[in-house]
């Protein structure tokens, strides 16, 4: 019985199945952790979601920013530019309502305290402890599952607030937290504010004013290793505290999986896309 984490699939079903064959995934025994962005851009978002839905409890998926685009497209949530996305196979499917309901019940953050891992699409805000992380994730999940889902999604089309403050309103905290969990790459050194413009690999970043979110000190690293997707230009990166596994399958690069071992060790697998 093994646990594997897989990076952003983004509708690349053929490549996803090829990777599952590579790791010899056994759906009767093994568990998949999926780092979000199951859909969009690739040609077979519907097939990806249907396969993962059929795995039931054997698949744990967190929501990524492209998964939010699918929710926005379903609800026609303004001002999201939902018309520009590649979801027609899902939205026209007879089981669309069931699929969207399933997606609305995915997690924002998954914690495995026994193995010592957190699974999240983009990252963890360095100032937060585990109670704040799970509390904010729970508030977002509750909104997505409730009757005000569309209204909530419409509030999320915003970069503001850029800086965390305990005095923010609940609405502002949820917008900030959703952006952290699903969109964050860089933070400004001076005040740890979110910086959304820069998407290049940190090795190519020439700015002295920003750093990748994982380069800031955080107490959370004493207890957990963070598994993320989202950042295809970063590619695969493993440090003591973080493993990034979005390797740009939809851009004809690679799709990556890691096998979770004891003591925060992993084995990497990938296939060419």
C-alpha positions as CSV (number, residue, x, y, z in Angstrom):
1,X,0.0,0.0,0.0
2,X,1.6,3.2,-1.2
3,X,0.8,6.9,-1.3
4,X,1.7,9.0,-4.4
5,X,1.4,12.7,-5.1
6,X,0.9,14.0,-8.6
7,X,1.4,17.5,-10.0
8,X,-0.9,19.6,-12.2
9,X,-2.7,17.4,-14.7
10,X,-4.8,20.2,-16.4
11,X,-6.9,17.9,-18.6
12,X,-4.0,15.8,-19.9
13,X,-5.7,12.5,-19.4
14,X,-3.6,10.4,-21.7
15,X,-0.4,11.5,-19.9
16,X,-2.0,11.0,-16.5
17,X,-2.9,7.4,-17.3
18,X,0.7,6.9,-18.6
19,X,2.1,8.1,-15.4
20,X,-0.2,5.9,-13.3
21,X,1.1,2.9,-15.3
22,X,4.7,4.1,-14.7
23,X,4.2,4.1,-11.0
24,X,2.2,0.8,-11.1
25,X,-0.7,2.5,-9.3
26,X,-3.1,0.0,-7.8
27,X,-6.4,1.6,-7.2
28,X,-7.4,-1.1,-4.7
29,X,-4.4,-0.6,-2.5
30,X,-2.7,2.8,-3.2
31,X,-3.7,6.4,-2.5
32,X,-3.3,9.4,-4.8
33,X,-2.7,12.9,-3.6
34,X,-3.4,15.4,-6.3
35,X,-2.0,18.9,-6.1
36,X,-4.8,20.7,-7.9
37,X,-5.5,22.1,-11.4
38,X,-7.0,18.9,-12.6
39,X,-8.6,20.7,-15.5
40,X,-8.3,23.4,-18.2
41,X,-5.9,23.9,-21.1
42,X,-5.5,20.2,-21.8
43,X,-7.9,18.3,-24.1
44,X,-9.6,15.9,-21.7
45,X,-10.6,17.6,-18.5
46,X,-13.8,15.5,-18.3
47,X,-12.0,12.2,-18.4
48,X,-9.5,13.3,-15.7
49,X,-12.2,14.3,-13.3
50,X,-14.3,11.2,-14.0
51,X,-11.4,8.9,-13.3
52,X,-10.5,10.7,-10.1
53,X,-14.2,10.7,-8.9
54,X,-14.3,6.9,-9.5
55,X,-11.3,6.5,-7.2
56,X,-13.5,7.8,-4.4
57,X,-11.5,7.8,-1.1
58,X,-8.4,6.5,-2.8
59,X,-7.9,10.0,-4.3
60,X,-7.4,13.2,-2.2
61,X,-7.4,16.4,-4.3
62,X,-6.9,20.0,-3.3
63,X,-8.3,22.8,-5.4
64,X,-6.1,24.9,-7.7
65,X,-6.8,28.2,-9.4
66,X,-7.9,26.4,-12.7
67,X,-10.4,24.3,-10.7
68,X,-11.8,27.6,-9.4
69,X,-12.1,28.8,-13.0
70,X,-14.3,25.7,-13.7
71,X,-16.5,26.6,-10.8
72,X,-16.7,30.2,-12.0
73,X,-17.6,29.0,-15.5
74,X,-20.3,26.8,-14.2
75,X,-21.9,29.6,-12.1
76,X,-21.2,32.2,-14.8
77,X,-19.6,34.2,-11.9
78,X,-18.7,37.7,-12.9
79,X,-16.2,39.3,-13.3
80,X,-14.3,36.1,-13.9
81,X,-13.3,35.7,-17.6
82,X,-14.9,32.3,-17.6
83,X,-15.6,32.3,-21.4
84,X,-11.9,31.9,-22.2
85,X,-11.5,28.5,-20.6
86,X,-11.6,24.9,-22.0
87,X,-14.5,23.3,-20.1
88,X,-17.1,22.6,-22.7
89,X,-16.6,18.8,-22.3
90,X,-17.6,19.1,-18.6
91,X,-20.2,21.9,-18.9
92,X,-22.1,20.1,-21.7
93,X,-22.0,16.7,-20.0
94,X,-25.2,15.2,-18.6
95,X,-23.5,14.6,-15.2
96,X,-22.2,18.2,-15.0
97,X,-24.1,19.1,-11.8
98,X,-22.7,16.0,-10.1
99,X,-19.2,16.8,-11.2
100,X,-19.4,20.4,-10.0
101,X,-20.9,19.2,-6.7
102,X,-17.9,16.8,-6.3
103,X,-15.5,19.6,-7.1
104,X,-17.1,21.9,-4.5
105,X,-16.4,19.3,-1.9
106,X,-12.7,19.0,-2.5
107,X,-10.3,20.3,0.1
108,X,-8.2,23.5,-0.1
109,X,-5.5,22.1,2.2
110,X,-4.9,18.5,3.1
111,X,-2.9,17.7,6.3
112,X,-1.4,14.3,7.1
113,X,0.0,14.7,10.6
114,X,1.1,11.1,10.7
115,X,3.3,11.3,7.7
116,X,4.2,15.0,8.3
117,X,2.9,16.5,5.1
118,X,0.7,19.3,3.9
119,X,-0.7,19.2,0.4
120,X,-1.8,22.6,-1.1
121,X,-1.8,23.9,-4.7
122,X,0.3,27.0,-4.4
123,X,1.8,27.4,-0.9
124,X,1.5,28.3,2.7
125,X,1.8,31.9,4.1
126,X,4.9,32.0,6.2
127,X,3.4,33.9,9.1
128,X,0.7,31.3,9.7
129,X,0.7,28.4,12.1
130,X,-1.2,25.2,11.5
131,X,-4.3,26.4,13.3
132,X,-4.6,29.5,11.0
133,X,-3.9,27.4,7.9
134,X,-6.6,24.8,8.7
135,X,-9.1,27.4,10.0
136,X,-8.9,29.6,6.9
137,X,-9.0,26.5,4.6
138,X,-12.1,25.3,6.5
139,X,-13.9,28.7,6.1
140,X,-13.2,28.6,2.3
141,X,-14.4,25.0,2.0
142,X,-17.6,25.8,3.9
143,X,-18.4,28.7,1.6
144,X,-17.8,26.5,-1.5
145,X,-20.1,23.9,-0.2
146,X,-22.9,26.2,0.8
147,X,-25.8,28.1,-0.9
148,X,-23.7,31.2,-1.3
149,X,-21.0,29.5,-3.4
150,X,-21.5,31.7,-6.5
151,X,-21.5,34.9,-4.5
152,X,-18.3,33.8,-2.7
153,X,-16.6,32.9,-6.0
154,X,-17.4,36.3,-7.4
155,X,-15.6,38.0,-4.5
156,X,-12.4,36.1,-5.3
157,X,-11.6,37.9,-8.6
158,X,-9.3,40.2,-6.7
159,X,-5.7,40.7,-5.8
160,X,-6.5,42.6,-2.7
161,X,-5.8,42.5,0.2
162,X,-2.1,41.9,-0.6
163,X,-1.0,41.8,3.0
164,X,-2.2,39.7,5.9
165,X,-3.6,41.5,9.0
166,X,-5.6,39.9,11.8
167,X,-7.9,42.9,11.7
168,X,-9.0,42.2,8.1
169,X,-12.7,41.4,7.7
170,X,-13.7,37.7,7.2
171,X,-14.4,38.4,3.5
172,X,-10.9,40.0,3.1
173,X,-9.3,37.1,5.0
174,X,-10.9,34.5,2.7
175,X,-9.9,36.4,-0.5
176,X,-6.3,36.7,0.8
177,X,-6.2,33.0,1.9
178,X,-7.6,31.7,-1.3
179,X,-5.0,33.6,-3.2
180,X,-2.3,32.2,-0.9
181,X,-3.5,28.6,-1.3
182,X,-4.1,28.7,-5.0
183,X,-2.1,31.6,-6.7
184,X,0.9,32.6,-4.6
185,X,4.5,32.4,-5.9
186,X,6.4,35.4,-4.7
187,X,6.2,37.6,-1.6
188,X,7.8,41.1,-1.1
189,X,10.6,41.1,1.4
190,X,9.6,44.3,3.2
191,X,6.2,43.2,4.4
192,X,5.5,39.7,3.1
193,X,2.8,41.0,0.7
194,X,1.7,39.0,-2.2
195,X,3.3,39.7,-5.6
196,X,1.4,38.3,-8.5
197,X,3.1,39.8,-11.6
198,X,6.3,37.6,-11.5
199,X,5.9,34.0,-12.6
200,X,9.5,33.2,-13.8
201,X,11.7,30.6,-12.2
202,X,13.5,32.0,-9.1
203,X,16.8,31.2,-10.7
204,X,16.0,33.8,-13.4
205,X,14.6,36.4,-11.0
206,X,16.8,39.6,-10.9
207,X,14.6,41.5,-8.4
208,X,16.0,42.1,-4.9
209,X,12.6,43.0,-3.5
210,X,10.8,39.7,-3.8
211,X,11.5,36.1,-2.8
212,X,9.7,32.8,-3.4
213,X,7.2,32.2,-0.5
214,X,9.1,29.1,0.6
215,X,12.3,31.1,1.2
216,X,10.8,32.9,4.2
217,X,11.2,31.3,7.7
218,X,8.1,29.6,9.0
219,X,7.4,27.6,12.2
220,X,5.3,25.2,10.1
221,X,8.5,23.7,8.7
222,X,9.3,22.2,12.1
223,X,6.2,19.9,11.7
224,X,5.5,19.5,8.0
225,X,6.9,19.2,4.6
226,X,4.8,21.1,2.0
227,X,3.8,19.5,-1.3
228,X,2.7,22.0,-4.0
229,X,1.9,22.3,-7.7
230,X,1.0,25.5,-9.6
231,X,4.5,26.8,-10.5
232,X,5.5,25.2,-13.8
233,X,8.4,27.5,-14.4
234,X,9.9,26.4,-11.1
235,X,9.5,22.8,-12.1
236,X,10.5,20.0,-9.7
237,X,12.1,21.3,-6.6
238,X,12.8,19.5,-3.4
239,X,14.2,21.2,-0.3
240,X,14.1,20.1,3.4
241,X,10.7,21.7,3.7
242,X,9.0,21.9,0.3
243,X,8.5,19.7,-2.8
244,X,7.2,21.4,-5.9
245,X,5.8,18.9,-8.5
246,X,4.2,21.0,-11.3
247,X,6.5,20.2,-14.2
248,X,4.4,21.7,-17.0
249,X,2.7,18.7,-18.6
250,X,0.3,20.9,-20.4
251,X,3.2,22.8,-21.9
252,X,4.7,19.6,-23.4
253,X,7.2,19.1,-20.6
254,X,6.7,16.5,-17.9
255,X,4.1,15.1,-15.5
256,X,5.6,14.2,-12.2
257,X,4.7,11.9,-9.3
258,X,6.4,11.3,-6.0
259,X,6.1,8.3,-3.8
260,X,5.8,9.3,-0.1
261,X,8.1,7.4,2.1
262,X,8.8,7.6,5.9
263,X,10.9,10.4,7.4
264,X,9.8,12.8,4.7
265,X,11.7,11.0,2.0
266,X,10.3,10.6,-1.5
267,X,10.9,8.8,-4.8
268,X,10.4,10.8,-8.0
269,X,8.8,9.5,-11.2
270,X,8.0,11.4,-14.3
271,X,6.9,10.9,-17.9
272,X,7.4,13.1,-21.0
273,X,4.3,14.9,-22.2
